Amino acid sequence: MATIPTLTHALFTTPFSHCTDFTELADNCERFAEALAECDDPQQKMALCGRLSACLTLLQPTLLDPVPEHLKASLTVENVPGCFPLFEPEADQLCGYCQTLTQLLMSGTLAPKSESVVRDLLYRLVDFFADTMKAPRWLKQGDTIIEL
């Protein structure tokens, strides 16, 4: 039997529940997704998907709730950060995401609720992809053209 690396094993045993702060659940989701992206073992992939799904299920109903008082200090800064989280895949990655979602929809294997979510995600990704493809790439200032 293959030995499970310590980090991956910790991911399978990390406790969380409906009482876990949303920031910790988000950290867990990030760790599960990262391990999943690097995993080749089918059983570990399934377990990681289950853990990720469980965290997302706990997060989803609380996403529109006000931030709890005890977390406000950890989410407060004195200076505006230089950057905020952005989704900036390369054009080829984004096209691949769109193609894979399209093929998944064409397979007809999704439950109706999941299909609706995937269709919405595909719409948003394709819209973003099209905007990316049609976005300006050069700026003309007088006689000078500058690449953006």
C-alpha positions in Angstrom: 0.0 0.0 0.0 1.3 3.4 -0.9 2.3 5.8 1.9 0.2 8.9 2.0 2.5 12.0 2.3 2.1 13.8 5.7 0.7 17.0 4.2 -1.9 15.1 2.2 -2.8 12.9 5.2 -3.3 16.1 7.2 -5.7 17.3 4.6 -7.8 14.2 5.1 -7.9 14.5 8.8 -8.2 18.3 9.3 -11.4 18.9 11.3 -14.0 21.5 10.2 -17.7 22.0 10.8 -20.4 24.6 10.5 -18.7 26.4 13.4 -15.5 26.9 11.5 -14.8 30.5 10.5 -15.3 31.2 6.8 -11.7 32.3 6.5 -10.5 28.9 7.7 -12.9 27.1 5.5 -11.6 29.2 2.5 -8.0 28.2 3.5 -9.1 24.6 3.6 -10.7 24.9 0.1 -7.5 26.3 -1.2 -5.4 23.5 0.3 -7.7 20.8 -1.0 -7.8 22.2 -4.5 -4.1 22.6 -4.6 -3.5 19.0 -3.5 -6.2 17.8 -5.9 -4.4 19.6 -8.8 -1.2 17.7 -8.0 -2.7 14.4 -7.1 -2.5 11.3 -9.4 -4.1 8.7 -7.0 -7.8 8.1 -7.9 -8.7 7.3 -4.2 -7.0 10.4 -2.9 -8.5 12.5 -5.7 -12.0 11.3 -4.7 -11.3 12.0 -1.0 -9.9 15.5 -1.8 -13.0 16.2 -3.9 -15.2 15.1 -1.0 -13.3 17.3 1.5 -13.5 20.3 -0.9 -17.2 19.7 -1.5 -17.9 19.5 2.2 -16.1 22.9 2.8 -17.9 24.5 -0.1 -21.2 23.2 1.2 -20.5 24.8 4.6 -19.4 28.1 3.0 -22.2 28.5 0.5 -25.1 29.4 2.8 -23.0 31.9 4.8 -21.5 33.9 1.8 -24.0 36.8 2.1 -23.9 36.9 5.9 -22.2 39.9 7.7 -18.6 39.3 8.7 -18.6 38.2 12.4 -17.2 40.8 14.8 -14.3 38.5 15.9 -13.0 38.4 12.3 -13.2 42.1 11.5 -9.8 42.8 12.9 -8.1 40.1 10.8 -9.8 41.5 7.6 -8.9 45.2 8.4 -5.7 46.8 7.0 -4.2 50.2 7.5 -3.0 50.6 3.9 -4.8 49.6 0.8 -3.1 46.5 -0.7 -1.3 46.9 -3.9 -3.4 44.1 -5.5 -6.6 42.2 -4.9 -7.4 38.7 -5.9 -7.9 38.5 -9.6 -8.7 35.7 -12.0 -6.2 36.1 -14.8 -5.8 32.8 -16.7 -3.8 32.8 -19.9 -6.0 32.8 -23.1 -5.2 29.2 -23.8 -6.1 28.1 -20.3 -9.4 30.0 -20.4 -10.2 28.6 -23.8 -9.5 25.1 -22.4 -11.8 25.7 -19.4 -14.6 26.8 -21.8 -14.1 23.8 -24.1 -14.1 21.4 -21.2 -17.2 22.8 -19.7 -18.9 22.7 -23.1 -18.0 19.0 -23.5 -19.2 18.3 -20.0 -22.6 19.9 -20.9 -22.7 18.0 -24.1 -22.1 14.7 -22.3 -25.6 15.0 -20.7 -24.3 13.4 -17.5 -25.0 16.3 -15.1 -27.9 16.5 -12.7 -30.3 19.4 -13.7 -29.1 21.7 -10.9 -25.4 21.0 -11.7 -26.1 21.6 -15.3 -27.6 24.9 -14.6 -24.5 25.9 -12.5 -22.1 24.7 -15.2 -24.1 26.6 -17.9 -23.9 29.8 -15.9 -20.2 29.3 -15.3 -19.6 28.6 -19.0 -21.5 31.8 -19.9 -19.5 33.9 -17.5 -16.2 32.3 -18.7 -17.0 32.7 -22.4 -18.1 36.3 -21.8 -14.8 36.9 -20.0 -12.8 35.1 -22.7 -14.5 37.1 -25.5 -13.8 40.4 -23.6 -10.2 39.3 -23.2 -9.8 38.5 -26.8 -11.3 41.8 -27.9 -9.6 44.0 -25.3 -7.3 46.7 -26.5 -3.7 45.7 -26.8 -2.0 48.9 -27.8 -2.4 52.6 -26.8 -1.9 55.3 -29.3 -0.5 58.5 -27.9 0.1 61.0 -30.7 2.3 59.2 -33.2 3.5 56.7 -30.7 1.9 53.2 -30.2 2.5 51.6 -26.8 1.9 47.9 -26.1 -0.4 47.5 -23.1 
